[in-house]
Amino acid sequence: MYPNPANEFISLQLSKGSENQSAVIITDVMGSVQYKTIIQKEGAKEVIIPVKDWNSGIYLCTVITGESKTTGKFIVE
């Protein structure tokens, strides 16, 4: 996930896997969902998420693929 801190966008790299889709959920630290989508993928893929209209603060990005769940933290300035 880059850049961190972000001003205009955040980029996620989805790795190759056996699953055909991933769920991406971004919440603020209070738990409010800011962004949610299902990504259909074939192999590795980059996802660009615009954040320029979001409030400054800390956000959590969770990617769910099959049985795997990964969460990362990023800052919007």
Secondary structure, DSSP 8 states (H G I E B T S, - for coil): -BSSSBSSEEEEEE---S-SEEEEEEEETT--EEEEEEEE-SSSEEEEEE-TTS-SEEEEEEEEETTEEEEEEEEE-
